[in-house]
Amino acid sequence: MSGVSRGTVDRVLHGRGGVIPEVEIRVQQVLDRYGYVPNKAGKILVARQKPLKIGCFLPLLGNDFFEAVTAGYREAEADLADYGVSVLIREIRGYEIEVHEAALNELVQEGCKALCLTTIDVPEIRERVNKIIKSGIPVITVNTDITGTDRLCYVGSNYREGGCVAGKLAAMFGERDLKILIVVGSGKIKGHNERSEGFLQTIRDYHVAHTVVETCESLDDNNFAYETVLKALRKYPDVNCVFVAGGGAFGICQAIREADAGRSHETRVIVYDDVESTRQMVLSGDIDFTICQEPRRQGNEAIHRMFNYFISNKRIKPEDCLTQTVIKMKENI
């Protein structure tokens, strides 16, 4: 119909280049006129002949939250196993640059054709990720984003929104003057910083008198969080609100209970996520609110979006996927 070879049509269909612009327009006009849609079943058959190994890494060790993200990865892997999709997961601990770089390098060396990453937002990692992308390996960021990279899309929560929700909840405490201790998992995590920014901005918007006495890191580790927060509470005995933007909530609540035993006021606590230890502390009243973000869906969506990108022959870039911000308290957890 276009008056060209099958190979030329193939190059136009799959965006491979090497076609004179006038010819490409002519082929595209025929495609549009007859409503041609590539046969997805045929593409899937091709996919089975070219297995897709997707590498994933996340700071799971010491942080129970990421078990749900991993479950989402495995769920998607099972869904897509008949199409030749496999998922290789690297579990790491903490937020050291060298550890994250090593995990990236291992996944590339293992022959992964795509990556789903939960990593830190620092220049060294941005540079490494961009080099990987330029080598032809596409990347989706999961749970927390990385600035300044050519990643395909981001799948995770709206961290700033989650911080704003926490700020509104803190405003509803009715305290005349909030003395706030902010605990982030790591200052290297973009999402944790965005939560803190949204939290403070909303408190200001509601004209709540407040002072941030200190911002510290938990490293998403309960033991480290306990020691760090207990030290801060002893230094600032008038703290009446602890905002936890990352992990380590169990250790933080232990520190608050110990510190509150010698004080006349109650400390209000807002945290994130729905791991078992957090659920128990919400039920016991140690935590006022926890704000959740559908972690299992994050892992599942990321793998499916990467698969669909390959099925489209890398022509259709997936859109960002923002999961729901869900408030849970004693009455509904």
Secondary structure, DSSP 8 states (H G I E B T S, - for coil): --SS-HHHHHHHHTT---S-HHHHHHHHHHHHHTT----HHHHHHHHHHS-EEEEEEE--TT-TTHHHHHHHHHHHHHHHGGGTEEEEEEE--S--HHHHHHHHHHHHHTT-SEEEE----SHHHHHHHHHHHHTT--EEEESS--TT---SEEEEE-HHHHHHHHHHHHHTT--SSEEEEEEES-TT-HHHHHHHHHHHHHHHHTT--EEEEEEEE-TT-HHHHHHHHHHHHHH-TT--EEEE-SS-HHHHHHHHHHHHTT-SS--EEEEE---HHHHHHHHHTS-SEEEE--HHHHHHHHHHHHHHHHHTTT-S----EEE--EEE-TTT-
